[in-house]
Amino acid sequence: MVARINGREVRTQRESLLQHARRAGVRIRSLCGGMGLCKKCLVKVERGSELLSPPTHAEKEIDG
């Protein structure tokens, strides 16, 4: 899969968006280690959301 984060292309397989962003040099806070508990790593997907894996339980709770 190819992700474009802040204009930078990152190729990867089976990684989270947080992992993609970190490999692209984007600093995103995640006090809980990216588990979705602290909500510090919340990001907006502008395009391509159909390519994402189903949301986790924590992600569903964030969306309400």
ABEGO torsion letter per residue (X at the ends): XBBBBGGBBBBBBGBBAAAAAAAAGBBBBBAAGGAGAAGAABBBBABGAAABBBBBAAAAAAAX
